[in-house]
Amino acid sequence: MARNLEKILGDVSPQFATSLHNLEKASGNKGIDVGLIADINAKGHAILEKLGFHGTDVSAYELYQALIGRVKNIDLLEDFLFDYDYVLVNIDGEAVSCNLLDVIENYHHNLSFENRIVSHAQRALRGEILDRYLTRSTIPSEIVQRFSKEAGILMLEDKHYPRLSGELLAPKDSRPKILAIGDIFSDAFIELDERYTKIENINGEQRLSLPFGSKPPYKSVEVVQAVGPSPNAAVSFARLGLESMLMSWLGDDQPAQDSLKYLASQDINSDLVDLKSNTPSNYYYVLKFGADRTILVKNQNYDYVWKNPRNKPDWVYLSLISKDSWQLHEDLLAWLDDNPEVKLAFQPGTFHFEWGASKLERIYRRSEIVIMNREEAVDVTGGNYDDLRGLAEKLNQLGPRFVVITDGPNGSYAYSDGKLVTIPNYPDPGEPVDRTGAGDAFASTIVAMMAKGKSFEEAISFAPINSMNVVQHLGAQKGLLTEAEINKYLDEAPEWYKVKEI
């Protein structure tokens, strides 16, 4: 029976059959594996009959095409594939997934039979195996865990998938849940050699200058995966002890696979990350000159389709996203209308500012907190740069209960219930290495601390510390701190580092 499961699971450990045999033996030979195969076969036959393949031979290709054909009526498909999440039909050595998510993705991406997706069903099947040995036997969970790891059916990337290991082998996760939404990139940091690079002022504009037509050396290059305001925030949330989820968009290339692997290593649920076939992922080149950088950007076109999260978050964090994503914003608002208890944090990105406050009226009105810098606040409100209270009040009038305005070396300002306060920057232990991601660390830390039950003013005092540490490292995520580490800095803070009312 182990061999049958091994065929449809695909990439499992060479110890799969032995480890599953050990699980079955530890259960008292209850035939749990035999029962699972029987259930898969019965459900598979039921699917074939529903599709009209009564007593006839059918190929794996014909089954695949018949399932794809059902996607045109999604309501019928959901009912049709109810409770088939772990079913893979094996026909002549070819496995076809009956998992609703696999079928929809195969249709949505117009995938050929040879390139079909079966990963959701395989994950669910791994979870079903674990579930049955945990609930239908008296095997201690640590034994199930050991043999499952040896078999290759207990995988880190499955942690947050329904029915799976993290939920089965650990106490129920009580951490606040937060979903970050926005674009994702890979950054190649190229550190320029100061001997061959200079900053020139041309007509009042600073320009990065290199010898033209030559081959100047560079100092180093480092590729950083899965960055951008929302992925940076997702990593920050995970470090600070939240259950972190990410909705984003990638191509189907190696950078996409590297990013997904990295996100899994950071304890981030990437079930809502969409992969677009025959499309590269967003890849930026960061020309680093001292602590500053010039970024060469190229954004790909993705299908910005909203997906209802199966595991409802307590907060949604919206940040930088493509101009092609307007419908997603509409669908997000509709989902928030249906889930009024979910709080929205808004850190606007480039195209949000281009769209303007009028177009984003409902987003601002629905936001619990909005975070931006002083120049952006002027742009959004049309207010006076020198009137911080006026800027904060105008942002507050757009709808958010809490407003935060960052002001570079001058620290930051926060406004709520008619009260304006300020917090200075935390002192740097040394010269900044790279300022990338400082704002993302600041914004995400405030939201994370509020999600964990801290007061607004408490949350504000945490944020500059995370920003301070981020700029001491290359990239936006390496320096992100845990709550315990931030608390240590707070304990050692100078007397003047405190929130003050203005």
Secondary structure, 3 states (H helix, E strand, C coil): CHHHHHHHHCCCCCCHHHHHHHHHHHCCCCCHHHHHHHHHHHHHHHHHHHCCCCCCCCCHHHHHHHHHHHCCCHHHHHHHCCCCCCCEEEECCEEEECCHHHHHHHHHCCCCCCCCCCHHHHHHHHHHHHHHHHHCCCCCHHHHHHHHHHHCCCCHHHCCCCCCHHHHCCCCCCCCEEEEECCCEEEEEEEECCCCCEEEEECCEEEEECCCCCCCCEEEEEEEEEECHHHHHHHHHHHCCCEEEEEEEECCCHHHHHHHHHHHHCCEEEEEEEECCCCCCCEEEEEEECCEEEEECCCCCCCCCCCCCCCCCCEEEECCCCHHHHHHHHHHHHHHHHCCCCEEEECCCHHHHHHHHHHCHHHHHHEEEEEEEHHHHHHHHCCCCCCHHHHHHHHHHCCCCEEEEECHHHCEEEEECCEEEEECCCCCCCCCCCCCCHHHHHHHHHHHHHHCCCCHHHHHHHHHHHHHHHCCCCCCCCCCCCHHHHHHHHHCCCCCCCCEEC
